[in-house]
C-alpha cells in the first residue's frame, strides 16, 4: 500500500480507503463485516470512513464498527488507523437532526463517539453544505470539535467549489485548516472537474473520492444485465435497476475492453483512473467480501495510463 499526503497537512492516507456506507449495517452479516475490516487493515488500509447515518438502520454501521474496534483494534493499534465520521444528512426527527447547525453537528459527534466507544475520531466532516445556516457557524462547530479533542482534523463533503473556498478561508482564520474534501467522483460523475479540484489544489486540501465505481456500475457485474445479489437488486441500496440502461451497458462493455487490454478488471481500471490525478489523496471503496476487497486493492498494480488509453476512455465517456 502506498500512502499519499493529504493536501498540505502532515497526515498521509492510503491510496485506497474502506468506506462503511454499505455492508456494515444491522441488516448485514457482522461476521462478514468484521472479516472485511480485518483483511483491509492487514493489506495496509488504515483509513475507515463512516457517517452518523450509515446503516441501515442509521447509526448501526458505527455501532458495528465500534464492536470491530473492540475486538481487533485495542491499545496502540488504535493509533495505527484513521477513523472518520460525518454529520449533515438526516439522522433524527425534529429540527435539530439535519443540515449544518452547531447544535446538530456537535450533538451528532457526541452520539457517534458513544456508538463507536471512542474518545475521538481522526476526521470529522460537515457532510453537506447547508444553504440556510451561516457558513461561519458550521465551520466554528468543526473548529470546536478539533479544539475539544473530539476530532483531530476537520473536513467537508459535497460542498460546491465557491463554498469550499469560503469554508477553507474561515477554517484557516480559526486556526483549524480544512484537511480534506470528500466528493462523489468517478468516470460517470465528473462534477469535481468543474472547478472543485482546482480549488482543492490551490488551497492545499486533500481530496477523497467516494462512489469511485459508481455504486458498482463500473465493474463487470452489469456487463450482461442485473445479476442477483447485486446493489441494483438490493432494495436497501442506492443503485436502482432503472440506472442500468442499454446505453450504460454499451459504455461499460467498451470500458471493460480497455481494462482487459491493461490486464485489469473494469473496477481496477476505474480506481486507477482516479488515482492518476495527484490531487486525489485516496479513493473510498466499499466491499461485500474479502475477495472483492482484494480485487480492488490490486488496482494499485497499474495506475499509469498511456495518452492513447486516456483518449479512448474520454471518447467512450463522451457518449454517456
ABEGO torsion letter per residue (X at the ends): XBBBBBEABABBBBABBBBAABGABAABBAAAAAAAAAAAAAAGBABBBBBAABOOBBGAAAAAAAAAAAAAABEAAAAABBBBBBBGBBABBEAAABEABAAAAAAAAAAAAAAAGBABBABBBBABBBAABBAAAAAAAAAAAAAAGABABBBBBGBBAAAAAAAAAAAAAAGBBBABBBBBBBAABAAAAAGAAAAAAAAGBBBBBBGAAGGGABBAAAAAEBBBGBAAABAABABBAAABBAAAAAAAAAAAAAAAAAGBBAAAAAAAAAAABAABABBBBBBABAAAAAAAAAAAABABBBAAAAAAAAAAAAAX
